[in-house]
Amino acid sequence: MSSADKVPGLRAIKKVNIGDQVYDQMKAQIVSGAWPANEKIPSENQLMEIFGVSRTTVRQAIQKLVAIGYLETRRGEGSYVKSMELENYFRGMIPASCLKKEDLKEIFIFRTLFECGVAEMAAQYATEDQIKRLQNNFARMLQNTGKLDKYIDIDFEFHALLGECTQNVLVREIYKIIGEILKVTMGKITDSIGYDHGVKCHRLILEAIENHDPDQARKVMRYHVDKNTELYYSDLDKKEEQQ
C-alpha cells in the first residue's frame, strides 16, 4: 500500500485555522499565568485589535475557554480567569506546573496515604528481578545527584517500580496517571531542600524491600514524605520572609 492510499478512519490533517490560533494563544496566557486567576482579560474589542480578527472569532475562543473551565463570563463585566484547582489537573484541564502552594499540601497528604501502603506491599511481594531493578535505579540516582531533571526522572521511576513490586495492576496504573504531578512535586522539593534527604530515604526504603520488611518500608516512606513536607515548607517560609 502506497502512502497515497486511503486508510479507513484516517484523513489528511488540516492546517490550524484562525479561530484555533486565537484560542491557543489565549489559553497559553492563562496556563502561563500571564493572565492571573480572578482577573479580567482584555475586552472583546481589545482582543479583536490585538489579533486582527472578527468579533465572532474572539467570542468563539472565549466560549471554548468558558466551556473547559478556564474563563467565566460575567454579564455586563466581561470575562475573568477562573481559579485553577487541583481537581482540574485530573480532568486534564491544566498542567501540573500550574499547581499552587495549597495544591502541594493536598499532594503531600495523598502521598502519605498512598505511598506508605505501596512501600509496605512492595516489601512483601517484590521479586528478585524487581529488587535488582530498584538497586540499579538507586545506583543511577547516586550518579545523577546534582542533575535535577535527570534525578527527578530517576526518583519517579523508583516510586513507580515500588508500585510494580506490589503486583497490583491498579497501583501501577495510578502511578501512570499521577506521574506528571509527582514529578513536578519532586522537582519543587529537591530544588528547594537539596538531594541528601531523598538519597538517604531511598537507600533505607531499598534496604527494607531487600529484607522484605513491610513494617520498616512503611515507616521509612512515612518519614520520607513527612520530612519532605516539613523541609519544603520551612524553606518556603524563609524565602517568603526574605521577600
Beta strands, then each sheet from edge to edge (+ up, - down):
strand 1: 71-74
strand 2: 78-81
sheet 1: 1+ 2-
end
